[in-house]
């Protein structure tokens, strides 16, 4: 069960919630509902990427509630969705996570865009024995009893896509990324992917979030003359690289697992500034299939001003749906019973990007990965369906979450077979 409420915050506080699709004021301590508490950047530097995730949450909650809710403890209960704005501020994530746990008595907390935001919230949630979800791509390898991950990992994006780029375009690459834990880890994964595929990294550099002037870096890339570039640029400032590179005449192909998948820059920047960019999302609205079309239509019906249905919208939706299936299977919102249900391999065959399965041994999901290329007019061409990929990294180093949770994060250096690819 969840840890008892120990906060000194007044229990009489009310919060803005969403029940059955309508915004209503409800007591934070209400026991007749299942409480989902979310924290995402609805303002600040990361709002463009994160706001659609909240749309996914709201759509999933509406669908579940419109169908009558979920039967737990012998009673049908609706979901009470409580959403907070993280304001692109790491400290606020810690504060809002505490509010979710103590004030709102959340049955699950879903929070964070960046790795720093994720860890600020996750630390507070899991130490109070509450289930936590992170619902966009991450660096992978987190093995924690209370933590679950809806989005793709580097083994599902970086490994197959870099292999494709090396085989089809050439072995020499440069890497630039944001200087924080996610992109640093992606740099490790790219080194492993390059080594496995026979590629070579000619340049690797990291930059603070606020960097928006790129001429010196563009000149260095030109000097390196790679076959393709690898990017992990995050936030509204860093993606200014693309129009500046176009103006400077840098036309080398680019691969990125965050550009477009997160920030739909092909809709925000004038063509052809992102032409010849390859992206490997687990989902974006251009993914083919009836499930994708239906999801896009439902999001736009509920939120008509949506500029683009990005990866986060889909995985926010998927996470709520997966929790719904877990509560239904457990017949309870008890934390340990729900975790046991999640660890039984919850399957969503009609997820927006195709079949999605939470693998209980990993606490990460099996899913399809797609490779798109941006054309001159900024439309996207599907290059390849990279297939249904399993999250195998933790298994490969001997971790089985159904037997023992190490409660730590593992990264490529933890795989002894990969150390030769990570040497300076």
C-alpha angles and dihedrals in degrees: 000000000000117000113266117265109268100166123122089214112121111266090213093070116120125215133201107253139175117229119172090349097302127107110238138160111248134170111265090226097054110142100190094077139057109245122220112182120194133187120191139149104271089160136024132044097329100041094104090060099037107041094075089058089065088052088056091051093050094048093050092048091049092051093049093046094044087055090056101269129261128309111235129158089004094302135094109241132188123223118252108208114202114186128192130189110237088195091213086283118130094203091054090057090062092049095046092046089056089050091051092052102039107026100031097031089219120203088208135007121209114189150152144040104203123047090247091054090046094053094044090056098034094054092057095043100047096043086060091051096247125138114258130195131192110198111193132059115298141179090265130216100094107143107186129143095229099037127092132177126210100183135072125282129217092262086061096044112019102040100050096035097048088048088055092048093049093048097043105031109020144284103260119089143163125215130210125171148156114281101245138094099278097052092039088056091045087055088058092048091049090053090052092045091049091049094048092048097043095252132138132220110220098182135013123185138161129207137195116258094252096060110119103153112083110166096111091050092046089054091051092051090049089052093050091052096205125186087235142351128237117211135191097174114161132192137016095291100050096050088064081089090086103061089039092052090050091051090049093051097246104152102161111135115263132208121198134166094199107037111092093357088071109017104024090223091170086071095043102045127060116254138285094027093099098036115138093023116140120207131184108203127173083216142358128153091263091065107117125237140078094269090056094048092048092049093050091049092051094047092050092046090054096037108026095179094060106133095198136354101235135188094272094057090058097046094045087054092046093050094055091045091050091050089050090055091046093051090047092050093045093044085217145068090225105134098230094044090049092049089050089053092049089050090056090076107264109214130205105185093180099048113145094257095041131272113357125189128185104221106215095203090058106028084223127097139249111229146144122276121205130199117215132180123210112232127212092267091048095250114133126243119202105234098178145345097230089201139239104318126195124219098244105152097096091044090052090060095044103264120142111175093198089063105034134353112214089198094219140091123261122203134183094282087063090068105079092202090063100049092095089063093051101053113121 
